Amino acid sequence: MSITQNSESALRTPTGQALPRLLFPAVLAALGAWVVVSSTGMGFWVRLGPGPGFFPLVLGSLLVLLSLLWIGQEIRGGRHGATSEEPDTSSVADLIIPEEPHEPLRPKNIAAIVVSLAVLAALMPLVGFQLSMLFFLVFHLRVMGRRRWLLTALVSVVGSFGVFVLFTRVLTVNLPAASIGFLQSLGF
Amino acid sequence: MNTFDSLMQGFSFAMTPENLLYALIGCLIGTALGILPGIGATAGIAILLPLTVGMEPASAIIMLAAIFYGTAYGGTITSVLLNIPGEGESAITCIDGYQMTRQGRAGVALTTAGIGSFIGGTAATLALVIAAAPLSQLGLMIGPPEFFCLILVGIALLAGLVGRSLVKGLISAVLGLLIAMIGIDPVAGAPRFTFGSEHLLDGISIVPVLVGIFGLGEMLYNAGGTAARPAAPRLRQLVPTGTDIRRAAPAIGRGTLIGSVIGLVPGVTSAISSLLAYSTERKVSRFRHELGTGAIEGVAAPETANNSHSNAAFVPLFTLGIPASPAIAVLAGAFLQNGITPGPRLFVDNSALIWTVIASLFIGNALLLLLNVPLVGLWTRLLAIPYSVLSALIFGFIVIGSYAVNNSIIDVFIMIFFGIVGLIFRRLDIPLAPLVLTLVLGPVMESALRESLQISGGDFSVFTTRPIALIFLIIAAVILTGSIFGSKFKRKAHLPMDAAA
């Protein structure tokens, strides 16, 4: 998870600063180096030809090289000011499809979504699909979306219990069942 | 059996009530996905892919393909009525389409777009029918060295043409290959990068990765954003007048040609076909001075082009096994899931299935025309669903979709992880298309490389002494060099950032 944590912190910082912009390519370079090191233990060449470590070695080296190139571009771009990366807005096509600037990140909303999904995934094998999805939907509709209770209840019940019946009975898709004995006896 | 007989047999299978129903469901879901913000064709197909496990392979692929081209219709509706391009390829339709809506001619614009899309899609599918047999003959001559070089061409196209930075495009491709490498290696059977996990021995399933990157990644990128929600205008008139038809017809013809040709090139998105079709109208149309003020050519040409592009994009997949765009790559995943490898052998090994799917493309295009134009008022009501309700339900489906491939909670966590990766890619302008292509093709690419070197006894000249392989290598090199020196031009031409757009 270190990749995502590092790069998330890079994202929160304004893009004008050099260091955070170098962070993600640096992480990728480290990942590439790790792939190269790991591939050496897999067998680079066997009697029949390339071994299991051959392709990873090539790819790991490529990743290191490309990440260093990216870092180089960022440093050069920073030295020349941001102008070299600025698109030329004089062409007709720019008027037709204007460059969309990134909307500001909303770290709280992103964190709420990621954490709620992780909790949902962790709860599903314990309490079953229906109850965990019910809680998840109530959280998103009522807490995040500030919807009225009636709508929240309706959508949550249909989205959890209704969807469970639809998928397991009609579409014959398996969904997680509870592993807690008490809940199992209730049919979850 | 000749091509015509095969196609007729395909029609007889595609017209069974069951397959018609799946095509219809696919068209409806596709249109809905195209209208609704937050989730596009690629994520939609990826999420629904696991739910087709219990279906007949032909029915599953018919439905998923219908979702793919149905989204384009949905995107048109919001572009014309609300000035919001649901899909990137409809962005250009906004200009004249929305002006037509303001003049009370929304119905005419939508009908024209529908007819144009139908003609463009049907013509491109006809081209597929004609080209399929000879191209797959060519495909059968392709051995491992040629196939490896062909994939290199695909990667070069996606990395070089799609994003603004070649380095970032190539990084995306390399990361896709590395993810594909997790699990048992395809030649010697040794485990790689499994971190001791039994689950990872089988490799990472592409569905949770794609759902994460395209579905959750997009939702996280838009997290907390407010979607515009203007009221849908009333449709006074649906049928175009004689003048409209006379003006739209040549634009539809040019759009068909542009989309069908550009669609054959892997990596070039349908957004580029629409853009080219529109700029062609600006140059050659008799009414070019009216473009931008609600001219019917400005709707007919790009909408025709993007749909003929979408249908033409099946040609490289069916004949060579190269998916031209992320959405098509996910469809390739659907083939693989059903034990069918897309490529030249399709027409030999799975002839009945592939002709059924091709026949269904004709049927689907007709269904979309019949369904969507009269129902357009109903479709716009979908936009009245509050975004918080919609996003909560989409999260639910994302979780079900990624769980259902292997009935595995680990896959749900993998999906969440790749959702964060998708967010980072979007923020840092790393294109997603090369990653998807290499993720899907990674195992075959590595097998092709290693088999080639086994054939030659480890001699790398096998890639330069075989003429077809050498031609592919040169093409790939030209594209890469061209995109290094052409970056200035590219910035000027302002190609869209990603095939997923």
HADDOCK unambig.tbl for C-alpha pairs under 7 A between the chains (distance, minus, plus):
assign (segid A and resid 4 and name CA) (segid B and resid 420 and name CA) 6.92 0.50 0.50
assign (segid A and resid 48 and name CA) (segid B and resid 454 and name CA) 5.78 0.50 0.50
assign (segid A and resid 49 and name CA) (segid B and resid 450 and name CA) 6.96 0.50 0.50
assign (segid A and resid 49 and name CA) (segid B and resid 453 and name CA) 6.03 0.50 0.50
assign (segid A and resid 49 and name CA) (segid B and resid 454 and name CA) 5.03 0.50 0.50
assign (segid A and resid 49 and name CA) (segid B and resid 457 and name CA) 6.34 0.50 0.50
assign (segid A and resid 49 and name CA) (segid B and resid 458 and name CA) 5.36 0.50 0.50
assign (segid A and resid 50 and name CA) (segid B and resid 450 and name CA) 5.91 0.50 0.50
assign (segid A and resid 52 and name CA) (segid B and resid 185 and name CA) 6.27 0.50 0.50
assign (segid A and resid 52 and name CA) (segid B and resid 188 and name CA) 6.62 0.50 0.50
assign (segid A and resid 52 and name CA) (segid B and resid 190 and name CA) 6.72 0.50 0.50
assign (segid A and resid 55 and name CA) (segid B and resid 446 and name CA) 6.97 0.50 0.50
assign (segid A and resid 59 and name CA) (segid B and resid 174 and name CA) 6.27 0.50 0.50
assign (segid A and resid 63 and name CA) (segid B and resid 171 and name CA) 6.39 0.50 0.50
assign (segid A and resid 63 and name CA) (segid B and resid 174 and name CA) 6.60 0.50 0.50
assign (segid A and resid 66 and name CA) (segid B and resid 167 and name CA) 6.06 0.50 0.50
assign (segid A and resid 66 and name CA) (segid B and resid 171 and name CA) 6.47 0.50 0.50
assign (segid A and resid 70 and name CA) (segid B and resid 167 and name CA) 6.51 0.50 0.50
assign (segid A and resid 87 and name CA) (segid B and resid 491 and name CA) 5.73 0.50 0.50
assign (segid A and resid 88 and name CA) (segid B and resid 491 and name CA) 6.39 0.50 0.50
assign (segid A and resid 88 and name CA) (segid B and resid 492 and name CA) 5.78 0.50 0.50
assign (segid A and resid 91 and name CA) (segid B and resid 492 and name CA) 6.09 0.50 0.50
assign (segid A and resid 93 and name CA) (segid B and resid 493 and name CA) 6.23 0.50 0.50
assign (segid A and resid 93 and name CA) (segid B and resid 494 and name CA) 6.29 0.50 0.50
assign (segid A and resid 94 and name CA) (segid B and resid 494 and name CA) 6.36 0.50 0.50
assign (segid A and resid 96 and name CA) (segid B and resid 92 and name CA) 6.59 0.50 0.50
assign (segid A and resid 106 and name CA) (segid B and resid 223 and name CA) 6.74 0.50 0.50
assign (segid A and resid 106 and name CA) (segid B and resid 224 and name CA) 6.84 0.50 0.50
assign (segid A and resid 109 and name CA) (segid B and resid 223 and name CA) 5.98 0.50 0.50
assign (segid A and resid 109 and name CA) (segid B and resid 224 and name CA) 6.13 0.50 0.50
assign (segid A and resid 110 and name CA) (segid B and resid 220 and name CA) 5.70 0.50 0.50
assign (segid A and resid 110 and name CA) (segid B and resid 223 and name CA) 6.14 0.50 0.50
assign (segid A and resid 114 and name CA) (segid B and resid 416 and name CA) 6.93 0.50 0.50
assign (segid A and resid 118 and name CA) (segid B and resid 413 and name CA) 6.86 0.50 0.50
assign (segid A and resid 121 and name CA) (segid B and resid 409 and name CA) 6.37 0.50 0.50
assign (segid A and resid 121 and name CA) (segid B and resid 412 and name CA) 6.44 0.50 0.50
assign (segid A and resid 137 and name CA) (segid B and resid 392 and name CA) 6.09 0.50 0.50
assign (segid A and resid 140 and name CA) (segid B and resid 392 and name CA) 5.88 0.50 0.50
assign (segid A and resid 141 and name CA) (segid B and resid 388 and name CA) 6.31 0.50 0.50
assign (segid A and resid 141 and name CA) (segid B and resid 389 and name CA) 6.20 0.50 0.50
assign (segid A and resid 141 and name CA) (segid B and resid 392 and name CA) 6.83 0.50 0.50
assign (segid A and resid 145 and name CA) (segid B and resid 388 and name CA) 5.13 0.50 0.50
assign (segid A and resid 173 and name CA) (segid B and resid 51 and name CA) 6.72 0.50 0.50
assign (segid A and resid 173 and name CA) (segid B and resid 404 and name CA) 6.72 0.50 0.50
assign (segid A and resid 174 and name CA) (segid B and resid 404 and name CA) 6.67 0.50 0.50
assign (segid A and resid 174 and name CA) (segid B and resid 407 and name CA) 6.78 0.50 0.50
